[in-house]
Amino acid sequence: MFQFTTENLLNDLSRVSVVTQATDKSIPTNGKGLKVKSLNTFISSHVSPVWKATGTPAVKEIVDITIPAITVGTYRLSLFLKLSGSADPDYARFDRDYGKPIDVEINLAAGETVASLATKLQAWFNKNNSPVSMKGTTFADVAGKLRITANTEYVRFQKTSVLEKYDATQDLYVPFSTATVVVTAGDTGFGTAWNLLKNFRIPTQEATYFTAENLDERPIAGTLYNQYTFRYKAKRNISGVGALGEEITSVTTHVLYVLSTLSSAFEALLTSASLTLVTIPDAPTPVDDEQGIDPVPAV
C-alpha cells in the first residue's frame, strides 16, 4: 500500500558495522546483522540480495565532421543539438525536447586547412557574443577531420550537424562536408558528485549552508559513488484486516551511496554480515535501481 525508501551517502565507514546477538540484542541467536548508525540495524535473514550499481564518470560527446579540400567562399557550420538529462533554459523551445540549432558563418580562403578552420571557429566561440550555453565547446583538427567536443556531458550532437557552403547561383547554403560521426557518445554519468548534489538532497539553502545538517553526507567533488540497494522485510506485531489473524509484513527499500574507494571494504562488511551482493547487469536507471528491482533473469 505504501512505499518507503531511505537514501544515505557514506563518505567513510565509521557508521557501518557487523553485529551479532552478543553486541545487539535485536539479532536472533546465531544470527548476524548490518548496523548503519542513524539509519537502522538490519537483521541479515530479513535482507534481500544487495543490488550494486557501479558509478560511472560523465563523458562529453565528441563528433567528427569529414571536410573536403576548402575553396574560397562563405561557409556555415550548422550544429543541431539536443540535451539529455538537463533542462537548460537556453535550450528551451516549442518542441518536446530541449535543443537548439547553432549556425556560424565564416569566410574561408582557398587552400585553408581544417586546422585553420578549427582555430577560427574556436576563436568565434570564445567571444562574448557566442551562445553562453556553448561556452567551453572545443574545436580541433584530428586526422584531417573537424573534431568538436561538447562543453558539458548533457549536449548531444545530431547527425544532421554539417558544414555548408554558400551557393550564389541557388542563393542558399548547400552541404559541403561528407560525413558526421559521433566518435564518443556522451554520458551524464552515474554516482558522480554533481549527479548526487542535484538529486540526492534538494539543494536548498538549509541543506547546503556551512552549518547544515548531515554535512557528512555531502558529495565530494571529483569522486564517484557506487549505489547499493536492498529490501528489508519485517513482520508487524498486529494482525491484518482482510482476514481473521492475517499476518502483515512491512517491506522497505534502502539505498546507500558509498564512496567508490571504500567499496571493497564495504562489500567485505556485507559478506561478513552474510548478505548476498548482486551486480545489476543492465544500465543503471534512477527509478528501477532506487526501488531495488530484481535483475532481469537470464533467458
C-alpha positions, 0 to 999 in steps of 0.5 A: 500500500505504501512505499518507503525508501531511505537514501544515505551517502557514506563518505567513510565507514565509521557508521557501518558495522557487523553485529551479532546477538552478543553486541545487539540484542535485536539479532536472533541467536546465531544470527548476524546483522548490518548496523548503519548508525542513524539509519537502522540495524538490519537483521541479515535473514530479513535482507534481500540480495544487495543490488550494486550499481557501479558509478560511472564518470560523465563523458562529453560527446565528441563528433567528427565532421569529414571536410573536403579540400576548402575553396574560397567562399562563405561557409556555415557550420550548422550544429543541431543539438539536443540535451539529455538529462538537463533542462537548460533554459537556453535550450528551451523551445516549442518542441518536446525536447530541449535543443537548439540549432547553432549556425556560424558563418565564416569566410574561408580562403582557398587552400585553408586547412581544417586546422585553420578552420578549427582555430577560427571557429574556436576563436568565434566561440570564445567571444562574448557574443557566442551562445553562453550555453556553448561556452567551453565547446572545443574545436580541433583538427584530428586526422584531417577531420573537424573534431568538436567536443561538447562543453558539458556531458548533457549536449548531444550532437545530431547527425544532421550537424554539417558544414555548408557552403554558400551557393550564389547561383541557388542563393542558399547554403548547400552541404559541403562536408561528407560525413558526421560521426559521433566518435564518443557518445556522451554520458551524464554519468552515474554516482558522480558528485554533481549527479548526487548534489542535484538529486540526492538532497534538494539543494536548498539553502538549509541543506547546503549552508556551512552549518547544515545538517548531515554535512557528512553526507555531502558529495565530494567533488571529483569522486564517484559513488557506487549505489547499493540497494536492498529490501528489508522485510519485517513482520508487524506485531498486529494482525491484518484486516482482510482476514481473521489473524492475517499476518502483515509484513512491512517491506522497505527499500534502502539505498546507500551511496558509498564512496567508490574507494571504500567499496571493497571494504564495504562489500567485505562488511556485507559478506561478513554480515552474510548478505548476498551482493548482486551486480545489476547487469543492465544500465543503471536507471534512477527509478528501477535501481532506487526501488531495488528491482530484481535483475532481469533473469537470464533467458 
